[in-house]
Amino acid sequence: MSARRPGRRTRPASRGRARLVYRSLQSAQDYLEREDFGTAFAHYLLLLNLAPELKDIIRESFQHTLFKWAEELDSLSRIQDIFDCYEQALELYPNNEVIWNSMGEHLFSMGFRDEAAGYFHKAVKLNPDFADARENFYRVANWLVERWHFLMLNDKKRNVAYQRAIQKAVQSGCTSVLDIGTGTGILSMFAKAAGASRVYACELSKTMYELACEVVASNQMAGEIKILHMKSLDMEVPKDLSSRVSLVVTETVDAGLFGEGIVESLIHAWQHLLLPPRPAGREGPTEGFGCVIPLHAVVFGMAVECQEIRRHHRVCFNEVGGLRVDETITWYSPVSNEPCIDDAAEPYTTERMRQVPGGYTPLTDHFQAMTIDFNNPQELEELTTRKPCRLCLPVIKEGVLDAIVAWFVLQLDEDTSLSTSPDEETCWEQAVYPVQGMLGQRVKPGNTLVVDVSCKNSYLVFHSIAVLSHEHKMETEVNTLSNQLSDNLAGEAELCDALANLQTTSEPRMTLLHCMLESSEIARLNNTQYNDRFKSALSSILSSLTSVDGGICFSQTIEDRSLNMNINCQSSSDLTCDKLCILDVSEGFSILPLIAAKLGPVKVFSSLEKVQQQAALSALAEFNDISKDVLEFWHNYLEDDSTLLQRPQTGKLWSVIILDAVEMCGLIRQGLVEKATLARCLLRPEGKLLPQCIKIYGMFIESETLQQESSVQGKEATLGFNIAPFINQFKVPVHVFLHLSTLPHVRLSEPVELLKLDLMSLATDDLHNEIRVQAHSCGRITAVPFWYEIYLDTEISLNTWSDTSHWKQAAFVLDNPIQVNAGDELVLKIHYHKSNISMIVNHG
């Protein structure tokens, strides 16, 4: 009997597979034509699993279907389904940069910026010329590799100090080393170069872990340093370490010392990963004992007056834009707004006090607030339960009590220390604990500031209790940093003798509401120029509109000017009430609707979503005698809130739409031109957008500081280790949140207009411009800082680089500085694409 040929039995199956492939393809195309994207996507998945050889042929159709289906899922808030679809797509197309970028855009729109940055970075690695992914990556790279990594690696003094301390410890017998929070791996490489026999490193961030692996390999230490992608709190012996180590090195400290979890990680390390500490007073060899670098730290502080801090954490005016704002609401920022700090809220913000605009004035001498011994396990364990330390600080200068500023000295070993003092040239910022109590709390020599210091929920916390006069009478109880009620404070049994039986002279203040605003929202509320100029522009526009209509306010009904746009809006017979309609789509808390409401018979709509902020705006309206039926919250009328820009009512159009054009960080807000284009379709013929036009200005400067903050400058600062090429993959050309007025720099040209965005007519967000700029000084052009003149109309404008501005500035940093002489003419090319700005500078 002859044997069958093996292939004969498979023929029916092959034919069946071919039929199934054909049907799946046909079904996918049919459903795609019918715009049933979900069903089409399912058929494409089946098709590609059956016939992966068709991937290249149907790639474009598959991508289109995926993106359309993801949009539908997003509108239905089916977030997990979006993730599942992209995960399936990336399994089929793992090297498709367009899909990686699209997934990043979805994540970014949902607020997952860390995750989005990873997807954008992957897309850029797959195709460095993919402009959309590159610009998306630049915008979020700060969340992927934080900018302080560059400053720290460029800080040669800091690197030398750690290298010396590690070398000394290793050579004294600490030959097994664990680097907690390794970052780029530089401390681990110091240990290995010093002669350590075993070196371990752990890093929680996936991006930094992968970066550390690349850095260590490039320095020929890949087989000698074991890098683990995990928290040190999850490490075990012998699972992760072969045995306990004799030295832990770490720099998991933030501006407030404890904020990155150094206390918790070192308690765990002493209990599970480190050899026991050498007994106190015992001299001799270190063999058999464990130690930590840094050895210990001392925290210092001072009370300061600082207008820049004040205007970001207190509402500083009784009246803003013609509205009274101080008698009905207590405003506060998120920084230390709760008596009990939880893991989601930090009790401090940070500032580089040497460069804070307007400077600061010390109101007390520097004081020592706390010491902590990182080589004393018992002290570490008792730290969070330790009774607060109460300090009585003499006031040395009269001024407004705005904040307590804190810094620390890290003692790496007996001979080497690092200070983060504002007086030092350091990569560190200082921790700032804003005073959020009574407006204008003044102190003067003879007063004593009573402060409690503690470590709470792994944060260093300053509680300002009271200000005492020299007559030993309490002038004011300040509901500051801990925001505690004064009656609770007065009833504490722990109050020191100096506070006993003291009477407050301040009158109790009646408040109706408490409202938390972000510091950027408070700064905008304090920007009197911003609110007053919007008031002037609105007054001018409303006057012209009412005069056009013979002084009669109305709601206009005309044909749909939005051309077949699908606009969904809840109808209501009394929504507009025959008044001019104004929509404010500003980001965050805005009083512009109320400013408009005070100008005449209008109907104003706020885009606020937070219930607490809606209540605050309503209370302000009532307090300022604005009728309840004048103010509405736009989200309450939207059936589909995927876009705020919709008609006020079927057949009616807006008189004014207020757009938020510029982010506080100094960048044009994403999608501005697209929003302006849509908004123009929703305006009545004489209606206006605010702002109407934006001019972008810039100049050439030389700034070593910007270079240091933007990329690692060669090997010298990193003591010969090859780190720069790897971490500089994450450098971005545009540096944001600049204080240009205090940034160390040399001007090399006069300011010039770079580009103009006319929001009343512009239809594209892809603009080019080329200008010639003359250098007026010799030097190296390292950056082009830029800012904006925001025109509310042809005569009223706001400059984002002014003393009162709540906006910061941005700068385009050149990859390669350009040497110029006075009188040289250079060609500056500007490209504006989807709210991103790029520049090329060449000699003319």
C-alpha positions in Angstrom: 0.0 0.0 0.0 1.5 3.3 -1.1 1.9 6.1 1.4 -0.2 9.2 0.9 1.6 12.5 0.2 1.5 14.6 3.3 0.2 17.7 1.4 -3.0 16.1 0.1 -4.9 16.2 3.4 -4.4 20.0 3.9 -5.9 21.1 0.6 -9.5 21.3 1.9 -8.3 23.1 5.0 -6.4 25.6 2.8 -9.4 26.2 0.7 -11.5 26.8 3.8 -9.0 29.2 5.2 -8.9 31.1 1.9 -12.6 31.5 1.9 -12.6 32.6 5.5 -9.9 35.2 4.7 -11.9 36.5 1.7 -15.1 36.7 3.7 -13.4 38.5 6.6 -11.8 41.0 4.2 -15.1 41.6 2.4 -17.0 42.0 5.7 -14.4 44.4 7.1 -14.6 46.6 4.0 -18.4 46.5 4.0 -18.7 47.6 7.6 -16.1 50.3 7.1 -18.1 51.7 4.2 -21.2 51.7 6.5 -19.1 53.5 9.2 -19.7 50.6 11.6 -16.1 50.9 12.8 -16.4 48.6 15.8 -17.6 45.6 13.7 -15.1 46.5 10.9 -12.3 46.5 13.5 -13.3 43.0 14.7 -13.2 41.6 11.2 -9.8 43.2 10.5 -8.5 41.6 13.7 -9.8 38.2 12.5 -8.4 38.7 9.0 -4.9 39.6 10.3 -4.7 36.7 12.6 -5.7 34.4 9.8 -3.5 36.0 7.2 -0.7 38.0 8.8 0.9 38.2 5.3 -1.7 40.8 4.4 -0.5 43.3 7.1 1.3 45.7 4.7 -1.6 45.6 2.1 -4.3 46.6 4.5 -2.3 48.7 6.9 -3.9 52.0 5.9 -7.4 50.7 6.1 -6.7 49.0 9.5 -5.3 52.2 10.9 -8.2 54.3 9.7 -10.7 51.8 11.3 -8.8 51.7 14.5 -8.6 55.5 14.9 -12.3 56.0 14.1 -13.4 53.2 16.4 -11.2 54.7 19.2 -12.9 58.1 18.7 -16.3 56.4 19.1 -15.1 54.6 22.3 -13.7 57.8 23.7 -17.0 59.6 23.1 -18.7 56.8 25.1 -16.1 57.0 27.8 -15.2 53.3 27.2 -11.6 53.9 28.3 -10.5 50.3 28.9 -11.9 49.3 25.5 -9.6 51.9 23.9 -6.6 50.5 25.6 -7.6 46.9 24.6 -8.0 47.9 20.9 -4.6 49.6 20.8 -2.9 46.7 22.6 -4.3 44.4 20.0 -3.2 46.7 17.2 0.3 47.0 18.5 0.6 43.2 18.8 -0.1 43.1 15.0 2.0 46.2 14.1 4.7 46.5 16.8 6.8 48.8 14.7 4.0 51.1 13.5 4.9 54.6 14.7 1.6 56.1 13.7 -0.3 53.7 16.1 2.1 54.3 18.9 1.7 58.1 18.5 -2.1 57.8 18.3 -2.2 55.8 21.5 -0.1 58.4 23.2 -2.5 61.1 22.1 -5.4 59.3 23.6 -3.5 58.8 26.9 -2.4 62.5 27.0 -6.0 63.7 26.4 -7.1 61.5 29.4 -4.4 63.1 31.6 -2.0 60.1 31.6 1.0 62.2 30.7 3.7 59.8 32.0 2.3 56.9 30.0 1.7 59.1 26.9 5.3 60.3 26.9 6.5 56.7 26.7 4.3 56.0 23.6 5.5 59.2 21.9 9.1 58.3 22.6 8.6 54.9 21.1 7.1 56.4 18.0 10.1 58.8 17.7 12.6 56.0 18.1 10.8 54.0 15.3 10.8 57.1 13.0 12.8 60.2 14.1 11.4 62.1 11.1 7.7 61.6 12.2 6.9 65.3 13.0 3.7 64.7 14.9 5.2 62.2 17.3 8.4 64.3 17.7 6.4 67.4 18.7 4.1 65.4 21.0 7.2 63.9 22.6 8.8 67.3 23.2 5.6 68.5 24.9 5.5 65.8 27.4 9.2 64.8 27.8 9.4 66.6 31.1 7.2 63.8 32.6 9.4 61.0 31.1 12.8 62.3 32.3 12.4 65.2 34.6 14.5 68.2 33.8 16.4 68.2 37.2 18.3 65.1 35.9 20.2 67.4 33.5 20.9 70.0 36.2 22.1 67.4 38.6 24.4 65.6 36.2 25.9 69.0 35.1 26.6 69.8 38.8 30.2 68.8 39.0 30.5 69.8 42.6 27.7 67.5 43.6 29.2 64.6 41.5 32.7 65.0 42.9 31.3 65.1 46.5 29.4 61.8 46.0 32.4 60.2 44.2 34.7 61.1 47.1 32.4 59.8 49.8 31.7 56.5 48.0 35.3 56.0 47.2 36.3 56.5 50.8 33.6 54.1 52.1 34.5 51.4 49.6 38.2 51.6 50.3 37.5 51.4 54.1 35.8 48.0 53.6 32.3 48.6 52.4 32.7 46.5 49.2 29.1 45.4 48.6 26.9 48.3 47.5 23.2 49.0 46.8 22.3 52.2 44.9 18.6 53.0 45.7 16.9 55.1 43.0 19.9 54.8 40.6 18.6 57.2 37.9 21.3 57.1 35.2 23.5 54.8 37.3 26.2 57.3 38.0 26.5 56.5 41.8 26.7 52.7 41.0 29.5 53.4 38.6 31.3 55.5 41.2 31.1 52.5 43.5 32.4 50.0 40.9 35.2 52.3 39.9 36.2 52.6 43.5 36.7 48.8 43.7 33.4 47.5 45.1 33.1 43.7 44.6 29.3 43.6 44.3 27.2 46.5 43.1 23.4 46.4 42.9 21.1 49.2 41.7 17.3 49.6 41.7 15.1 52.0 39.7 11.3 52.1 39.7 10.9 54.2 36.5 10.9 51.9 33.5 12.4 54.7 31.3 15.2 55.5 33.7 15.9 51.7 34.3 16.3 51.2 30.6 18.5 54.3 30.4 20.7 53.1 33.3 21.2 49.8 31.6 22.4 51.5 28.4 24.7 53.9 30.3 26.3 51.1 32.4 26.8 49.0 29.3 28.4 51.9 27.4 30.9 52.3 30.3 31.9 48.6 30.1 30.2 47.7 33.5 27.2 45.8 32.2 28.3 42.5 33.8 29.5 44.1 37.0 26.5 46.2 38.1 23.2 44.4 38.6 20.3 46.8 37.8 16.8 45.8 39.0 13.6 47.4 37.7 11.8 47.6 41.1 11.3 49.5 44.3 13.9 48.9 47.0 10.9 48.2 49.3 10.2 45.1 47.3 13.7 43.8 47.3 14.6 40.6 49.3 17.7 38.6 50.3 18.6 36.2 48.7 16.0 36.6 45.9 17.3 40.0 44.7 20.6 40.4 46.6 22.8 37.4 47.3 23.4 38.7 50.8 23.1 41.9 52.9 25.2 44.7 51.6 27.6 46.9 53.6 26.8 50.2 51.9 23.6 51.9 50.6 24.1 55.0 48.5 21.1 57.1 47.6 20.0 60.6 46.6 16.3 59.9 46.9 15.8 63.4 48.4 13.7 66.3 47.1 13.8 70.0 48.0 11.9 69.1 51.2 14.4 66.3 52.0 11.9 63.5 52.7 9.5 63.8 49.8 11.0 61.0 47.6 10.6 58.5 50.4 14.1 58.3 51.7 13.0 57.6 55.3 10.7 54.7 54.3 13.3 53.2 52.0 16.1 53.4 54.5 14.0 51.9 57.3 13.3 48.9 55.0 17.0 48.7 53.9 18.2 48.6 57.5 15.7 45.9 58.3 16.1 43.7 55.3 19.0 44.7 53.0 21.9 46.2 55.0 24.3 44.8 57.5 23.7 46.1 61.0 25.1 49.6 61.9 28.4 49.9 63.7 27.7 50.4 67.5 28.0 54.1 68.6 31.5 54.9 69.7 33.1 51.8 68.3 36.2 52.5 66.2 38.1 50.3 63.9 37.4 48.3 60.7 33.9 48.6 59.1 33.9 44.9 58.0 30.7 43.3 59.1 28.8 46.5 59.6 26.5 48.5 57.3 26.4 52.2 56.5 24.5 54.7 54.4 25.6 57.6 52.3 24.5 60.3 53.1 25.4 59.9 56.8 22.9 62.5 58.1 21.1 65.8 57.2 20.4 69.1 58.9 17.3 71.1 57.8 17.4 74.9 58.0 14.7 77.5 57.4 13.7 81.1 57.5 10.5 83.2 57.2 10.4 85.4 54.2 8.4 88.2 52.5 8.1 87.4 48.8 5.5 88.9 46.5 6.0 86.2 43.9 5.1 83.5 46.4 2.2 85.6 47.8 0.5 86.2 44.4 0.5 82.4 43.7 -1.0 81.4 47.0 -3.2 84.2 48.3 -5.8 86.4 46.7 -4.1 89.8 47.2 -6.9 92.3 46.3 -10.3 93.2 47.7 -11.5 94.1 44.2 -10.6 92.5 40.8 -12.0 93.7 37.5 -14.7 95.7 39.3 -15.8 92.7 41.4 -15.5 92.4 45.2 -13.8 89.1 45.9 -12.6 89.1 49.5 -15.6 89.1 51.7 -17.6 86.1 50.7 -15.0 83.3 50.0 -11.8 82.1 51.6 -9.4 81.2 48.8 -6.5 78.8 49.3 -4.0 76.9 47.1 -3.5 73.1 47.2 -0.2 73.5 48.9 -0.6 72.3 52.5 -4.3 73.1 52.5 -5.2 70.2 54.9 -4.2 69.7 58.5 -3.4 66.1 57.7 -1.3 65.7 54.6 -2.1 62.6 52.5 0.1 60.9 49.9 -1.6 62.9 47.1 -0.8 66.4 48.4 2.5 67.9 49.2 2.8 70.5 52.0 5.2 72.6 50.0 6.1 73.9 46.6 9.6 74.6 45.3 11.4 77.7 44.0 15.0 78.6 43.1 14.9 81.5 45.5 18.0 83.1 44.0 16.0 83.6 40.8 12.5 84.3 42.1 11.1 87.5 40.4 11.2 90.4 42.6 13.5 88.7 45.1 12.7 88.0 48.7 13.3 89.5 52.2 14.3 87.4 55.2 12.1 88.2 58.2 14.0 85.9 60.6 17.5 84.7 60.8 18.3 81.3 59.4 17.3 78.7 62.0 18.1 75.0 62.4 14.8 73.1 62.2 15.7 69.4 62.4 18.5 66.9 62.2 18.2 63.3 61.0 20.8 60.5 61.2 20.3 58.1 58.3 22.7 55.7 60.0 20.5 55.3 63.1 17.7 52.9 62.3 15.9 53.6 65.5 15.9 57.4 64.9 14.5 56.8 61.4 11.7 54.6 62.7 10.8 57.1 65.4 10.9 60.1 63.1 7.2 60.1 61.9 5.9 59.6 65.4 8.3 62.1 67.0 6.6 65.0 68.8 6.7 68.2 66.8 9.6 70.5 67.6 8.3 74.0 68.6 10.5 76.9 67.6 10.2 80.5 68.7 11.8 82.7 66.1 12.5 86.4 66.6 11.5 88.6 63.7 14.4 90.7 62.5 12.8 92.8 59.8 9.3 94.3 59.2 7.4 92.8 56.3 4.5 90.6 55.2 4.8 87.0 56.3 4.5 85.1 53.0 6.3 81.8 53.5 8.8 79.7 55.3 11.6 78.6 53.1 13.5 75.4 53.9 16.7 73.8 52.7 19.2 71.2 54.0 22.8 70.2 54.3 23.6 66.6 53.4 26.6 65.3 55.2 27.8 62.6 52.9 30.6 61.5 55.3 32.6 63.2 58.0 34.5 65.4 55.5 32.1 66.0 52.6 28.8 67.8 52.6 26.4 69.4 50.1 24.1 72.4 50.8 20.9 73.3 49.1 20.9 76.8 50.6 19.5 79.6 48.4 22.9 81.3 48.9 24.7 78.3 47.1 25.3 77.8 43.4 23.4 74.4 43.4 21.2 72.3 41.2 18.7 72.2 44.0 15.6 74.4 44.5 14.3 75.2 48.0 11.1 74.0 49.7 8.5 76.8 50.1 5.7 76.6 52.7 3.3 79.4 51.7 1.3 81.3 54.4 -2.3 81.0 53.4 -3.9 82.7 56.3 -5.0 86.3 56.9 -4.3 88.7 54.0 -1.4 91.1 54.7 -0.2 89.6 57.9 2.6 91.9 58.9 5.4 91.2 61.3 8.1 93.5 62.8 11.1 93.4 65.0 10.0 92.5 68.5 7.5 89.9 67.2 8.1 86.2 67.7 7.0 83.6 65.1 6.0 80.3 66.7 6.6 77.4 64.4 6.1 73.6 64.8 8.3 71.3 62.7 7.7 67.6 62.1 7.8 64.8 59.7 4.3 63.8 58.7 3.4 61.1 56.1 7.0 61.1 54.9 7.0 64.9 54.4 8.8 67.6 56.2 6.1 69.9 57.6 6.2 73.4 59.1 3.1 74.5 61.0 3.0 78.3 61.7 1.1 78.7 64.9 1.1 82.3 65.9 2.8 85.7 65.9 3.5 87.1 69.3 4.2 90.8 70.0 6.9 91.9 72.4 4.2 92.7 74.9 3.5 89.0 75.0 0.0 89.5 73.4 -1.1 87.5 70.5 -1.5 90.0 67.6 -2.8 87.4 65.2 -3.4 83.7 65.0 -2.4 82.7 61.5 -4.3 79.9 59.8 -1.4 79.1 57.6 0.5 76.1 56.5 -1.6 73.5 58.3 -4.8 75.6 57.8 -6.1 74.7 61.3 -8.9 76.6 62.9 -7.8 79.0 65.5 -10.1 77.6 68.2 -8.4 74.2 67.8 -5.0 75.8 68.1 -5.9 77.8 71.2 -7.3 74.6 72.8 -4.1 72.5 72.3 -2.7 71.4 75.6 0.8 71.5 74.1 0.9 75.2 73.6 4.0 76.6 75.2 3.9 78.8 78.2 4.5 81.9 76.1 1.1 81.3 74.5 -0.9 80.8 77.7 -3.8 83.2 78.3 -3.0 85.4 75.3 -5.9 87.3 73.6 -6.3 87.8 69.9 -6.9 91.3 68.7 -8.1 90.4 65.3 -11.9 90.4 64.6 -13.5 87.1 63.7 -14.2 87.0 60.0 -17.4 85.6 58.6 -16.9 83.5 55.5 -19.5 81.7 53.4 -17.3 79.4 51.3 -13.9 77.8 51.1 -12.6 77.4 47.6 -9.3 75.8 46.5 -7.7 77.1 43.4 -4.5 76.0 41.7 -1.6 78.4 42.2 -1.8 79.4 38.5 -5.5 80.2 39.0 -4.7 82.4 42.0 -2.0 84.1 40.1 -4.4 84.9 37.2 -7.0 86.2 39.7 -4.3 88.5 41.1 -3.3 89.7 37.7 -5.2 93.0 37.8 -4.0 94.1 34.4 -5.3 90.9 32.9 -8.8 91.3 34.4 -9.0 95.1 33.8 -8.0 94.8 30.1 -10.5 92.1 29.5 -13.0 94.3 31.1 -12.1 97.2 28.8 -12.2 94.9 25.7 -15.6 93.4 26.7 -17.0 96.8 27.3 -16.0 98.0 23.9 -17.3 94.9 22.1 -20.6 94.9 24.0 -21.1 98.7 23.3 -20.5 98.1 19.6 -22.9 95.1 19.5 -25.7 96.9 21.3 -25.3 100.0 19.1 -25.5 97.8 16.0 -28.9 96.6 17.2 -30.2 100.0 18.1 -29.5 99.5 21.8 -31.8 96.4 22.0 -30.2 93.2 23.2 -31.3 90.1 21.3 -30.7 86.5 20.5 -30.0 86.1 16.8 -31.5 83.4 14.7 -29.9 82.8 11.3 -29.0 79.9 9.1 -26.5 77.5 10.3 -23.1 79.0 9.5 -21.2 75.9 10.7 -21.9 74.1 7.4 -23.3 70.7 8.3 -21.4 70.5 11.7 -23.1 68.1 14.0 -23.8 70.4 17.0 -25.6 68.9 20.0 -26.9 71.3 22.6 -29.7 71.0 25.1 -32.6 73.4 24.1 -34.1 75.6 26.7 -36.7 78.3 26.0 -35.2 80.7 28.5 -31.5 79.8 28.0 -30.6 83.0 26.2 -33.6 85.2 27.1 -33.0 87.6 24.2 -29.7 88.8 25.5 -26.2 88.9 24.1 -24.6 85.5 24.8 -21.0 85.3 26.1 -19.1 82.0 26.5 -15.9 81.7 28.5 -13.9 78.5 27.8 -10.9 79.5 29.8 -9.0 76.7 31.5 -9.6 76.7 35.2 -11.3 79.3 37.4 -12.1 82.5 35.6 -14.1 85.5 36.7 -14.4 86.9 33.2 -18.1 85.9 32.9 -18.9 88.0 36.0 -16.9 90.9 34.7 -18.9 90.8 31.5 -22.2 90.4 33.4 -21.5 93.7 35.2 -21.2 95.6 31.9 -24.7 95.3 30.7 -27.7 93.0 29.9 -26.0 89.9 28.8 -26.2 86.1 29.4 -22.9 84.7 30.5 -21.8 81.1 30.4 -18.8 79.6 32.4 -17.1 76.4 31.4 -16.2 75.5 35.1 -16.9 71.9 35.9 -15.8 71.6 39.6 -18.8 71.9 41.9 -16.8 73.8 44.5 -15.7 76.4 42.0 -19.1 76.7 40.5 -20.4 77.4 44.0 -17.7 80.0 44.5 -18.5 81.8 41.2 -22.2 81.8 42.0 -21.5 83.2 45.5 -19.3 86.0 43.9 -22.2 86.8 41.5 -24.7 87.1 44.3 -22.3 89.2 46.4 -21.8 91.5 43.5 -25.5 91.9 42.8 -25.5 89.9 39.6 -28.9 88.3 39.0 -29.0 84.5 39.3 -30.5 84.1 35.8 -27.5 85.9 34.2 -24.8 83.3 35.0 -25.0 79.7 33.7 -22.6 76.8 33.8 -22.2 75.6 30.2 -21.6 71.9 31.1 -25.1 71.7 32.6 -26.5 72.3 29.1 -24.3 69.9 27.1 -25.6 66.5 26.0 -22.2 65.9 24.4 -19.4 67.6 26.3 -16.6 66.2 24.1 -16.4 69.8 22.8 -17.3 73.0 24.6 -17.7 74.9 21.4 -21.4 74.5 20.5 -24.3 76.8 19.9 -26.0 78.5 22.9 -29.3 77.2 21.6 -30.7 75.8 18.4 -30.8 78.6 15.8 -28.8 81.1 18.0 -25.2 82.2 18.0 -22.6 83.6 20.4 -21.8 87.3 20.7 -18.4 86.7 22.3 -16.3 83.6 22.9 -13.4 83.8 25.2 -10.6 81.4 24.5 -7.6 80.5 26.7 -4.8 81.0 24.2 -1.6 80.7 26.2 -0.6 78.1 28.8 1.0 79.4 32.0 4.2 77.6 31.1 4.7 79.9 28.2 3.4 77.8 25.2 0.5 78.3 22.9 -2.3 76.1 24.1 -2.8 72.9 22.1 -5.4 73.0 19.4 -5.8 76.8 19.6 -6.2 77.5 15.9 -8.6 74.5 15.5 -10.7 75.9 18.4 -10.7 79.4 16.9 -11.8 78.1 13.5 -14.7 76.3 15.1 -15.5 79.2 17.4 -15.8 81.6 14.5 -18.5 79.5 13.0 -20.5 79.9 16.2 -20.3 83.7 16.3 -23.0 86.1 15.0 -21.7 88.3 12.1 -20.5 91.1 14.4 -19.4 88.7 17.2 -15.8 88.5 18.4 -13.2 86.1 19.7 -11.1 87.1 22.7 -8.3 87.2 22.0 -8.4 88.3 18.4 -4.7 88.1 17.6 -1.5 86.9 19.1 2.0 88.2 18.1 5.0 86.1 19.1 8.2 88.0 20.0 11.7 86.7 20.6 15.4 87.7 20.8 18.8 86.1 20.7 20.5 85.4 24.0 23.5 83.6 25.5 22.6 81.6 28.6 24.8 78.9 30.1 22.0 78.2 32.6 19.6 77.2 29.8 22.1 74.9 28.3 22.7 73.3 31.7 19.0 72.8 32.2 18.4 71.4 28.8 21.1 68.7 28.2 24.2 67.1 29.8 27.2 69.0 28.6 29.8 66.4 27.7 31.8 64.1 30.1 33.6 66.6 32.3 30.7 67.2 34.7 30.0 63.5 34.9 33.7 62.8 35.8 34.5 61.0 32.6 31.5 58.6 32.5 29.7 58.4 29.2 26.1 59.5 30.1 25.3 62.5 27.9 24.5 60.7 24.7 21.9 58.5 26.4 20.0 61.0 28.6 20.2 63.7 25.9 17.9 61.5 23.9 15.3 63.0 26.2 16.3 66.7 25.8 13.7 68.9 24.3 14.4 72.1 22.2 11.8 74.2 24.0 12.4 75.1 27.6 9.3 76.2 29.6 8.3 77.9 32.9 11.1 80.5 32.5 11.4 83.6 34.6 13.1 85.6 31.8 13.5 88.6 34.1 15.8 86.7 36.5 17.3 84.1 34.1 21.1 84.6 33.9 21.7 85.6 30.3 23.2 88.1 28.0 21.1 89.8 25.3 22.6 89.5 21.8 19.8 91.2 19.8 16.8 93.4 20.2 13.3 91.8 20.5 11.7 91.1 17.1 8.3 89.9 16.0 8.6 86.2 15.0 5.0 85.3 13.9 1.5 86.5 14.0 -1.6 84.4 14.7 -4.8 86.1 13.6 -7.5 84.1 15.3 -10.3 85.9 13.6 -9.2 84.6 10.1 -6.5 82.0 10.5 -7.5 78.6 9.1 -4.2 76.6 9.3 -2.0 75.7 12.2 1.0 75.1 10.0 2.8 78.5 9.5 6.3 79.4 8.4 8.2 82.7 8.6 11.7 83.8 7.9 13.2 87.0 9.3 16.6 88.7 9.4 17.9 89.6 12.9 21.0 91.7 13.6 23.2 90.9 16.6 24.1 94.0 18.7 26.7 92.2 20.8 29.3 89.6 20.4 28.8 86.2 22.1 27.3 82.7 21.5 23.7 82.4 20.6 22.4 79.5 22.8 18.7 80.2 22.8 15.8 82.2 21.5 13.4 83.0 24.3 9.9 83.9 23.2 6.7 85.5 24.6 3.5 86.9 23.4 1.5 90.1 22.9 -2.1 89.0 23.2 -4.5 91.4 21.4 -8.0 91.5 22.8 -8.8 94.0 20.1 -6.7 96.4 17.9 -5.9 98.7 20.9 -6.0 96.6 24.0 -3.3 93.9 24.6 -1.6 91.9 27.3 2.1 91.1 27.3 3.1 87.7 28.8 6.5 89.1 29.8 5.6 91.8 32.2 6.0 92.3 36.0 2.3 91.6 36.6 2.0 88.6 34.2 0.8 85.3 35.6 2.4 83.7 32.5 6.0 82.4 32.4 8.1 82.5 29.2 9.6 79.8 27.0 12.8 79.5 25.0 14.0 77.5 22.0 17.4 76.1 22.9 19.9 75.6 20.0 21.6 72.2 19.7 24.8 74.0 18.6 25.5 77.5 19.8 26.4 80.1 17.1 29.2 82.5 17.6 28.3 86.1 16.5 29.9 89.5 16.5 28.1 92.8 16.9 26.5 93.8 13.5 26.3 90.2 12.2 23.0 89.5 10.4 21.4 86.1 10.9 18.5 84.4 9.3 15.9 83.0 11.7 13.3 80.5 10.4 10.2 79.9 12.5 7.9 77.0 12.0 4.6 76.9 13.9 2.9 73.5 13.7 0.0 72.4 15.9 0.8 74.9 18.6 4.5 73.8 18.6 7.3 76.3 17.7 10.6 75.3 16.2 13.4 77.5 14.9 16.5 77.4 12.8 19.2 80.0 13.1 21.9 80.5 10.4 24.4 83.2 9.5 22.9 85.5 6.8 
